[in-house]
């Protein structure tokens, strides 16, 4: 039986060897990320994407001027996408699926260039089965695109360093510019690029770990100057965006705390969406780095330098958010692929399968909800169904809290084609150029004449009116009584009717 299994594994490996190195990782990534693509409903960040993507370009420009300028180019891209493919949950997430699929294929090619064919193949296969690949490959946010562009830019850098030409440097410049526009923090990968370029210029490609066996050590040449010219468009395009994003930081990241040392230990689990799989990846990647020697310079730098730069900045300014560093995961997989390439193919495939099996609980959980913790989902769709089933003409809706990252109003509006009148809104989020609408300063006056109100409150409450603070809560308690209450995960929906003596 053991010999039969070994022969089967050997036959599978021989079949894999005949395929282009990028194809198996790309196909596996596509298959994994497509599975259950629409199972988890849009979560709060994706609702922000939907709100932005369904606005006109002019409205998007106003939004970028108020908040979320750093994500503005991604929102514009998604606006064009939704104009063609619609705004269903699956349609909104397909760009991330495509990006992660491309990232896996490009990673395999990069691994084949820096290590060997086996190293690239195992790196891509390992990347495909990580829960984090599914998590961010099933999310209508820019992280999958940033991951793909980070790998593409690094691959183009290696190509340009090995065979310099202005056309190759132009391709690299375009990829890095796109990376910066999609995700500013991902530009920290340029620190690793700069280090490799500098060493290649000063000591030659062999010292930088990017030389091919037949490539002579050219010593000093024009590599560093060409790289500097290539990053000029990046500075011109992303510089104003960075300045604007910095000015908006207090609003955009008011929920982020300063980084602490224990945040570093939690990072592998955060970016891979599994502490067990994250620990396995770090261990195997460390073995791969030791095996590669000089050739580990670029992938190690592409992992460590962005992490250290963001952590250092995060100790001074609230910036440390693990998902902002998802783009470093492929480079950790590349190092792990180098370690797996050193053992027999069946044993390497066992490690890939083991990583997939260890991540199965997290894979299943993230397909239930994208909220964190997974045990605290927010059922916007369930709350919307309650309202749809009991809604009557003339009904109104009130949300509490309104100015919250939960985006209660967006969550209900996304799932209702004809939502009740948002009675307290004086200026909606589109006209304001914001993610939140402005509410009436005199709630009692705005509620006058309304006989039925649907109250949507975050959290679980047996007395939902009591959970509404301020003048809004006072008006609801004074003029309305609770007719019925529905509890849904993360939300409470109540039907209020006007008091008989009102």
Secondary structure, DSSP 4 states (H G I P E B T S, - for coil): -HHHHHHHHHHHHHHHHHS-HHHHHHHHHHHHHHTTTTTSPP-HHHHHHHHHHTS-HHHHHHHHHHS-GGGHHHHHHHHHHHHHH-SSHHHHHHHHHHHHHHHHHHHHHHHHHHT-HHHHHHHHHHHHH-HHHHHHHTSSSTHHHHHHHHHHHHHHHHHHHHS--HHHHHHHHHHHHHHHHH-GGGGGHHHHHHHHHHHHHHH-HHHHT---TT-----S-SHHHHHHHHHHHHHHHHHHHHHHHHHTHHHHTTTPPPP-HHHHHHHHHHHHT-HHHHHHHHHHHHHHHHHHGGGGHHHHHHHHHHHHHHHHHHTTSS---GGGGGGGHHHHHHHHHHHHTTS-HHHHHHHHHHHHHHTHHHHHHHTT-SSSSTT----HHHHHHHHHHH--TT-EEEEESSSSTT-HHHHHHHH-TTPPEETTEEE-HHHHTSSS-EE-S-HHHHHTT--EEEEEEES--SSGGGG--HHHHHHHHHHEEEEEEEEETTEEEEEEEE-TT-
